[in-house]
């Protein structure tokens, strides 16, 4: 069966182009490559990774270089008068131009595990961002499949209506021949004309639905809206045994990326709480400095020349009293962890409900496909019999009109049932996390 959507027939501004053949999997892949929402989600992942690297870098030694120049005002040099010396002896000359270069290395030795836990929290948040991206991918996959099969439905319904229009027009030709032979009256032809008008109106709506569904799919997968699309995938009507809803729920609890994201955020909240506790402990740093100055203030007597010196030391700091700031920070971190744990449990309950609901929808849709297929067979047989009887004068014009309407409705129900089944299976796959 071919499904070709030609937008140029209804949109004169569309440039004629070769139809593009797409399977549902190819449409999903295009969306994953081109969709701006997913691109934005990936940027968030990159930002979270950069944040993790930034926080982790705080645990490593830092190296800072400082340089400066100072011009001093003129003052009298420091001098002493020595007995029997004609002039005072200058102890330290005045150097008006001062140059300094300082290189500092600092390494945190102990911060109450605050830096370590901050890095762990950032790493878990980065993992959560990645799982958020996977969630967005799953949502986009479902959206594309929904758009793809809705386009399939629009194309099939347009085909069904086209067939119905042809049937009703053929019916009209038969009635007109009967009327010319005196076997039908004018009112019979008017009834058929009304049916022709109704089916043509339905046909117009069907063609418009095809165009709108095509543009919706093209927008999702990043193609120009006017792109012609040939749907290469067919709905799989094979009935396969599904695991029980309980087994699918267990699979979903282990696979759904939004649950993995919340679990990572719970772990990040635990690390953040431990980091907040770190402020209760003293902070110990190792610091080293290298000086290259002119003059170097540590070297006496002062000389107007570059000299180098260095120092190394340990620095210890401890908040003796900060108006319970640390306690308040710890309380906030504990509350955030509890909120995240509650959100995780709520999400797990929602996942189980989602899987159960989707499982039941698949079962219902599967039954409707069978019933609708039987309805089409019955409607086709009814139309065939009624049409034959009408041509031999054993059925009325109204009987044939009713048979045509019943056949259109049966085929419409069958198309809707097929697409509903495909969409229900896609929703179940997303609910399970596949």
C-alpha positions, 0 to 999 in steps of 0.5 A: 500500500502506498501512502503519498502526500502531495501538498502541492495540490492544495498549497500553491506556494509549495515547491514541487519536490521528490517525496521522501520515504520514511520509516517510523524509525527513520523519522525518530532518528531525524527528530533525535538529530534535528529537534531543538528541544533535544539540543537544548537538553543536551546543552544542559548535560554539557553545562552540568558536566562543566559544573562537575569539573569546576567543583572537582577542580576546587580539590586540586592545588591552585597557582596564582601569579601577582605582579605590581609596581609602586612609585613611592613619594620621596622621604629622607633616608634612614641614617644615624650619626656616628661619633667622629664621622663628618656625615650621617651614615645611611642605614637604608637607602630610599628606593622610590620605584618598587617592583614585585612578583609573587607566585602562590601555591595553595592546596586544601588539606582538610575541609571537613570533607566539604569539597569531596562531597560537593564534587560528589553532588555535582557528579550525581547532578550531572548524571541526573541531567544525562537521565533528563536528556534520556527522558526527553529522548523518550518523550520525543520518540513517543511524540514522533511515533504519535505524529507518524501514525496520526499521519498514517491514519489521516492518509488511510482515512483520506483513501477510504473517503475517496473510495466512498466518494467513487462508490456514491458517484457510481451509485448516482450514475445508476440512479440517473440511468434508472430515472431515465428509464422510468424506474426511479423518481427525481427524489431518489436522485436528490437523496444520492446528490445529498450523499455525494455532497456530504462525502465530498465535504468529508473528503475535503476535511480528510485532505486537510487533515493529511496536510496538517498531519504532514506539517506536524510530523515534518516540524517534529523531525526537523524537515521543511514543512512543505516536504512531501512524505511517503510513509514506508512503515505499516502497522504491525497487526500481529498479536504477540503475548505480553508479559504481565502488567506486574512484570512490565512495571518491575521492568519500568522501575528499573529502566525509566530514565526519570527514576534514574534521574531522581535517584541520582538527585537523591544521592546528590542531596545526600552528598550536599548534606554531608558537605553542609556538615563539613562547615562544622570542622576546621579547614586546613590549607597548605600555602607556599609563596615565591617572591621576586621583588625589587627591592625585596623587603626581607633583605636588609639593607635595602638594595635597588635590585631584584632578589628572590625569597620564599615561604611555606606554611599551614593555615587553619581556620574554624568558625567558632560562632557564625550565628548558626549559619552552618546549622541553618544550611544543614537544615536546608540540605536535609529538607531538600533531600527529604523532598527529593526522596518524596518526589522519587517515591511519587514518581515510582507510583506514577510509573506503575500507574502509567504502565498499568494504564498503558497495558490495559489500553493495549489490550483494549485496542487489540480487541477493538482491532478484531471487532472493527475488522469483523465490522468491515467484512460484514459491511463489505458483504452487506454493501455487495449484496445490497448493491446487487439487489439494487441493480436488480430492483430488489433493494431500495435507493435508501437501502444502498445509501445506508449500506454505503454509509455503514461501509464508510463508518466500518472502514473508518472504525477499522483505521482508527482501531489500527492506529489506536493499537499502534499508539497504545503499543508505543505508549506502553514501550515508553512507559516501560522504558524501552 
